[in-house]
Amino acid sequence: MSQPQKKKKKRRRYKLVWPSQNPAYLKEHPELAEKKKRKKKKRHLRYQLTWQGWVIIATAVAIALALIIPRVADDSKLKGLGYSKTSIAAIRKDKLVSTILDNKWYSEYLDQSFSDGTVNTDYLQLYTTVTSAHSDVITALDDRDFLLYSRLLDKGYTVTQAVRLFGNLHFWEITPLLVFDYQADDQAYIDDCVSHRDVNSQDHFELSGSYYTYYGNTLPVEDSSNVDMLVNKTYYLDSTYTPKDVTDLSSYYAATGRQLAGTAAEALKDWCNAGRDVGVTFYAASAYRDYDSQDTLYNNYVGSMGQSAADAASARPGFSEHQTGYAVDIAATNEDDVEEFKDTKAYTWTSTNCMDYGWILRYPEGKETITGYEFESWHYRYLGKELAQAVSASHLTYDEYYCLYLKGWDDEANKPSDEIIAANDYRTSTSDTSAAADSSASPAASASASASSKTN
């Protein structure tokens, strides 16, 4: 007989209920019930924000990747060209990444210039010419180079040509191109310059080729009222031009009947007096010459030696500096035993000190290829002290100096920034340190039979 089964005793289960979850307790404390409701809502909102946050995060990541991946790739390419981290940051700041990568522009000098913050971003390609391979012609760039580069473009040269010229030639080998005709075959000019480096320098320049067509593309003087006007075998004065304040020169300083513009006449007197103070005496054998007088003189030369030879020795009417009223041909006194003026004490002193009295030796020896005239030791041009000192210090002919620093712009689009223009202004880069010499007694200069033989 089976034993009756014992009925299992039902276990009592206890559930711990926090007071805040006890309905009876919450009823007695309604503020807790309200707090619990707010808490539930907050949890619900948190869930919603988390969902929206994932969408935002995913979008942000996508955008970041779209920006970062190309940026990293570009930085890697810039680094591959050779740029440093500092330079890359500067390139990015200037928004030049595409420009540099598209053109593959790089040189150690350009990298360094970006790194130290000295780069002029208007001339990036020019910076690529400064390399170890070109260190014999260029080692750095300054405002003078930027101005010359801009002048080449204004002359008609392409960027490619200008860069090639800078990469192969010295500064003083390039400046004659501003005076010469435009050279479509710039490589031929480069080769000619290179082949003459054994004899050429900034004080002597000769070439085998012909690059300047005398009286070929003539232009009127830009501003005939300005003492700095350029008159040469390109720029001419009108037949009616006469200088303002024409002054008769004393026979103390000039041959009889000679005249100059007022400021030049005063400067001649100071110059002569300073020479006499140190025992050097000279006078103006020829000075202002009007259009008709030059016409007669030039035609006499053509008749006696032919036009080609006459053009090398004299100026055509309208193209003579003597018509400006700011040019003189000087002669020495008390040195009759010396045949050539270039061998006199007067030449040694005047050519060395002329700039301190506002004059320059206009047609120097060794620069015939540029000026178009034979060396004239006697021919001086008045410019004023500051400009004369600047021209002398530059070692350029006045033709080059004018075309580089003073000439107007054919196309304003080629004109560099005002900062570059100001940095190259002779009035801010030179100072007038000379003083006019005191007047002193000396025998009067007599007229010379050879006075009219000075031609330019």
C-alpha positions in Angstrom: 0.0 0.0 0.0 1.5 3.2 -1.1 2.4 5.9 1.2 0.3 9.1 0.8 2.4 11.9 -0.7 3.2 14.8 1.4 1.9 18.1 0.2 4.7 20.4 -0.6 4.8 23.4 1.6 4.5 26.5 -0.5 7.5 28.7 -0.1 6.9 32.3 0.7 8.7 34.6 -1.7 9.7 38.1 -0.6 10.3 40.9 -3.0 12.3 43.8 -2.0 10.6 47.0 -3.1 12.4 50.3 -2.8 10.2 52.9 -1.3 10.4 54.9 -4.5 8.7 51.9 -6.3 6.1 51.2 -3.7 2.7 52.6 -4.9 1.5 53.1 -1.4 4.7 55.0 -0.5 4.6 57.0 -3.7 1.0 57.9 -2.9 2.1 59.3 0.4 5.0 61.1 -1.3 3.7 62.6 -4.5 6.9 64.5 -5.2 8.7 61.2 -5.6 6.1 60.0 -8.0 6.5 63.2 -10.1 10.3 62.8 -10.1 9.9 59.2 -11.3 7.8 60.3 -14.2 10.4 62.9 -15.2 13.1 60.3 -14.9 11.3 58.0 -17.3 10.8 60.8 -19.8 14.5 61.5 -19.6 15.4 58.0 -20.3 13.1 58.1 -23.4 14.7 61.3 -24.6 18.2 59.9 -24.1 17.3 57.0 -26.3 16.1 59.3 -29.0 19.2 61.5 -28.8 21.5 58.5 -29.0 19.8 57.5 -32.2 20.1 60.9 -33.6 23.7 61.2 -32.4 24.7 58.1 -34.3 23.3 59.7 -37.5 25.2 62.9 -36.7 28.4 61.0 -35.9 28.2 59.0 -39.1 27.7 62.1 -41.2 30.6 63.9 -39.4 32.9 60.9 -40.0 31.9 60.8 -43.7 32.6 64.5 -44.1 35.9 64.3 -42.1 37.1 61.4 -44.3 36.1 63.3 -47.4 38.3 66.2 -46.3 41.1 64.4 -44.6 41.9 61.7 -47.2 42.5 64.2 -50.0 44.4 66.5 -47.6 46.6 63.6 -46.5 47.2 62.7 -50.1 48.1 66.2 -51.1 50.4 66.6 -48.1 52.1 63.4 -49.1 52.6 64.7 -52.7 54.0 68.0 -51.4 56.4 66.1 -49.1 57.4 64.0 -52.1 58.4 67.2 -53.9 60.6 68.0 -51.0 58.6 70.5 -48.9 58.9 70.5 -45.1 55.9 70.3 -42.7 56.3 74.0 -42.0 56.3 74.9 -45.7 53.3 72.6 -46.3 51.3 74.4 -43.6 52.2 77.8 -45.2 51.3 76.5 -48.7 47.9 75.5 -47.3 47.4 78.8 -45.6 48.1 80.6 -48.8 45.7 78.2 -50.7 48.4 77.3 -53.2 48.4 73.5 -52.9 46.8 72.9 -56.3 48.9 75.5 -58.0 52.2 74.0 -56.8 51.1 70.4 -57.3 49.7 71.0 -60.8 53.0 72.7 -61.9 55.3 70.6 -59.7 57.1 73.7 -58.6 59.9 73.1 -56.1 63.4 74.2 -55.2 65.1 74.3 -51.8 65.0 78.0 -52.0 61.2 78.1 -52.5 60.8 75.6 -49.6 63.0 77.7 -47.4 61.1 80.9 -48.4 57.7 79.3 -47.5 59.2 78.0 -44.3 60.5 81.4 -43.1 57.6 83.4 -44.4 59.5 85.5 -46.9 58.0 84.1 -50.1 56.3 86.5 -52.6 53.5 84.4 -54.0 53.2 86.5 -57.1 56.5 85.1 -58.3 56.4 81.4 -57.4 57.8 80.1 -60.6 60.7 82.5 -60.5 61.7 80.9 -57.1 62.3 77.6 -58.9 65.2 79.2 -60.8 67.2 79.5 -57.6 68.8 76.1 -57.4 72.3 74.7 -56.9 72.5 74.2 -60.7 72.1 77.9 -61.2 74.1 79.1 -58.3 76.6 80.7 -60.6 74.1 83.3 -61.8 71.5 83.6 -59.0 71.4 82.6 -55.3 68.5 84.6 -54.0 65.6 86.9 -55.1 64.8 90.4 -54.0 62.5 93.2 -55.0 64.9 94.3 -57.7 64.5 90.8 -59.4 60.8 90.9 -59.1 60.8 94.3 -60.8 63.0 93.1 -63.6 60.9 90.0 -64.1 57.8 92.2 -64.4 59.5 94.5 -66.9 60.4 91.5 -69.1 56.7 90.6 -69.2 55.8 94.2 -70.0 58.4 94.0 -72.8 56.5 91.1 -74.3 58.4 88.1 -73.0 56.4 85.1 -71.8 56.6 83.7 -68.3 58.5 80.7 -69.7 61.1 83.0 -71.4 61.5 85.2 -68.3 62.1 82.2 -66.1 64.6 80.8 -68.6 66.5 84.1 -68.7 66.7 84.3 -64.9 67.8 80.7 -64.7 70.7 81.1 -67.1 71.9 84.8 -66.9 73.2 87.3 -64.4 71.0 90.3 -63.5 73.3 92.6 -65.6 73.1 90.2 -68.6 69.3 90.5 -68.6 68.8 94.3 -68.2 70.1 95.1 -71.7 67.0 93.3 -73.0 64.9 96.2 -71.7 66.7 98.4 -74.1 67.1 96.0 -77.0 64.4 94.8 -79.4 62.2 92.0 -78.2 64.1 88.7 -78.8 61.8 85.9 -79.8 64.7 83.5 -79.7 65.8 84.2 -76.2 68.0 81.1 -76.2 70.2 82.6 -78.8 70.7 85.6 -76.6 71.5 83.4 -73.6 74.1 81.5 -75.6 75.7 84.7 -76.8 75.9 86.0 -73.2 77.4 82.8 -71.9 80.0 82.7 -74.7 81.2 86.2 -73.7 81.6 85.6 -69.9 85.3 85.6 -70.2 85.3 89.3 -71.1 82.0 90.6 -69.8 81.1 91.9 -66.4 78.7 94.4 -64.9 81.1 97.2 -66.1 81.8 95.7 -69.6 79.3 94.2 -71.9 79.7 93.0 -75.5 78.0 90.5 -77.7 78.5 89.0 -81.2 74.9 89.3 -82.3 72.9 92.4 -83.1 69.9 92.9 -80.8 69.1 96.7 -81.1 67.7 98.2 -84.3 68.7 101.9 -84.0 65.8 104.2 -84.7 63.7 101.1 -85.5 60.7 101.3 -83.2 60.9 105.0 -82.2 58.7 106.5 -79.4 58.2 110.1 -78.2 59.9 110.9 -74.9 57.5 110.0 -72.1 57.7 113.2 -70.1 59.8 116.0 -71.6 59.1 118.3 -68.6 61.0 115.9 -66.3 64.8 116.1 -65.9 65.0 112.3 -65.9 63.6 112.0 -69.5 65.3 109.3 -71.6 66.5 110.4 -75.0 68.3 107.8 -77.1 68.0 105.9 -80.3 64.5 104.9 -79.4 63.0 107.9 -77.6 63.0 111.3 -79.3 62.0 114.9 -78.7 59.7 116.9 -80.9 61.4 119.4 -83.3 59.6 122.2 -81.4 61.0 121.2 -77.9 63.1 123.7 -76.1 64.2 123.3 -72.4 62.6 125.5 -69.8 64.6 128.2 -68.2 67.4 128.2 -70.7 70.3 130.0 -69.1 73.4 131.5 -70.8 76.5 130.0 -69.3 79.3 132.2 -68.1 82.6 132.0 -70.0 84.0 131.1 -66.6 82.5 127.7 -67.1 81.8 127.3 -70.8 82.7 128.2 -74.3 81.2 131.4 -75.5 77.5 131.3 -76.4 76.7 128.0 -74.6 73.4 127.4 -72.8 71.8 124.9 -70.4 68.5 124.5 -68.6 68.6 126.5 -65.3 69.2 123.6 -62.9 71.9 122.0 -65.0 73.6 125.4 -65.4 73.9 125.8 -61.7 75.1 122.2 -61.2 77.8 122.7 -63.9 79.0 125.8 -62.0 79.2 123.8 -58.7 81.0 120.9 -60.5 83.6 123.1 -62.1 84.3 125.0 -58.9 84.8 121.7 -57.0 87.3 120.6 -59.6 89.2 123.8 -59.4 89.4 123.4 -55.6 91.6 120.3 -56.2 93.5 121.7 -59.2 91.3 120.2 -62.0 90.0 122.6 -64.6 87.5 121.9 -67.3 84.6 123.7 -69.1 81.6 123.0 -71.2 82.7 123.0 -74.8 79.2 122.1 -76.0 75.8 122.3 -74.3 72.2 122.9 -75.4 71.7 122.3 -79.1 68.3 122.8 -80.8 66.7 120.5 -83.3 67.9 122.4 -86.4 71.5 122.6 -85.2 71.6 118.9 -84.6 70.0 118.2 -88.0 72.8 120.2 -89.7 75.5 118.5 -87.6 74.2 115.0 -88.2 73.8 115.5 -92.0 77.4 116.7 -92.2 78.5 113.5 -90.6 76.4 111.4 -93.0 77.9 113.3 -95.9 81.5 112.7 -94.7 81.3 109.1 -93.4 78.0 107.5 -94.4 74.9 107.0 -92.4 76.0 103.8 -90.6 79.2 105.4 -89.3 77.3 108.7 -88.5 74.8 106.8 -86.4 77.6 105.4 -84.3 79.2 108.8 -83.8 76.3 111.2 -83.7 72.6 111.4 -83.0 69.8 112.0 -85.5 67.9 115.2 -85.0 65.4 114.8 -82.2 67.4 112.0 -80.7 70.2 114.0 -79.2 70.5 114.6 -75.5 71.9 118.0 -76.2 68.3 119.1 -77.2 67.2 118.4 -73.6 69.3 121.2 -72.2 70.7 118.7 -69.7 73.8 117.5 -71.5 77.3 118.9 -71.9 80.5 117.9 -73.7 83.4 119.0 -71.5 87.0 119.8 -72.3 90.1 120.1 -70.1 92.1 123.3 -69.7 95.8 123.5 -68.9 96.3 120.0 -70.3 97.1 120.8 -73.9 99.9 118.2 -74.0 97.3 115.4 -73.6 95.8 114.4 -76.9 92.7 112.5 -75.7 90.3 113.8 -73.1 90.1 110.3 -71.6 93.8 110.5 -70.7 93.5 113.8 -68.8 93.4 114.5 -65.1 90.1 116.2 -65.8 88.5 113.0 -67.1 89.8 111.0 -64.1 88.3 113.5 -61.7 85.0 114.2 -63.5 84.2 110.6 -64.2 84.9 109.7 -60.5 83.0 112.6 -58.9 80.4 113.7 -61.4 77.5 111.9 -59.6 78.1 114.0 -56.5 77.1 117.1 -58.5 74.2 115.5 -60.3 75.9 114.3 -63.5 76.6 110.9 -65.1 79.0 109.7 -67.8 76.4 109.0 -70.3 78.2 106.7 -72.8 80.8 104.7 -70.8 83.5 102.6 -72.2 82.6 99.0 -72.6 78.8 99.6 -72.9 78.7 100.6 -76.6 76.5 97.5 -77.3 73.8 98.9 -75.0 74.0 102.7 -75.6 74.5 102.4 -79.3 77.3 105.0 -79.1 81.0 104.8 -79.1 82.7 105.6 -75.8 82.5 109.4 -75.2 84.6 110.4 -72.2 83.5 114.0 -72.6 79.7 113.6 -72.7 77.8 114.0 -69.4 74.1 114.1 -68.6 72.6 116.0 -65.7 70.0 114.1 -63.7 70.1 115.6 -60.2 72.2 114.3 -57.3 70.0 111.6 -56.0 69.3 110.0 -59.3 72.9 110.4 -60.6 74.2 108.7 -57.5 71.7 105.9 -57.9 72.5 105.3 -61.6 76.3 105.3 -60.8 75.8 102.8 -58.0 73.8 100.5 -60.2 76.6 100.0 -62.8 73.8 100.2 -65.4 73.8 102.5 -68.4 71.1 105.2 -68.1 69.2 103.4 -70.9 68.9 100.3 -68.7 68.3 102.2 -65.5 65.5 104.2 -67.0 63.8 101.2 -68.6 64.0 99.2 -65.3 63.2 101.8 -62.7 61.6 104.9 -64.3 59.7 104.0 -67.4 56.0 103.9 -67.5 54.1 100.6 -68.0 52.8 99.5 -71.4 50.3 97.2 -69.7 49.3 98.0 -66.1 48.5 94.3 -65.5 52.3 93.7 -65.5 53.0 96.3 -63.0 54.2 94.8 -59.6 52.8 95.7 -56.2 53.2 99.2 -54.7 55.5 97.7 -52.2 57.9 96.5 -54.9 57.7 99.8 -56.7 58.5 101.7 -53.5 61.4 99.4 -52.6 63.0 100.2 -55.9 62.5 104.0 -55.8 65.9 105.6 -55.8 64.5 108.4 -53.6 64.0 106.0 -50.7 67.2 103.9 -51.3 69.8 106.6 -51.7 70.7 109.8 -49.8 72.3 113.0 -51.0 75.5 113.3 -49.0 77.4 115.7 -51.2 77.5 119.4 -50.8 77.9 122.0 -53.4 81.5 123.3 -53.6 82.3 127.0 -53.0 82.9 129.2 -56.0 86.6 130.1 -56.6 88.5 132.3 -59.0 90.0 130.9 -62.2 90.9 132.1 -65.6 88.0 132.3 -68.0 87.5 129.4 -70.3 87.9 130.3 -73.9 85.9 129.1 -76.8 87.3 126.1 -78.5 87.4 125.4 -82.2 86.5 121.8 -81.5 83.5 122.7 -79.4 81.0 121.8 -82.1 82.7 118.5 -82.9 81.1 116.9 -79.9 78.1 115.3 -81.4 75.5 113.4 -79.2 
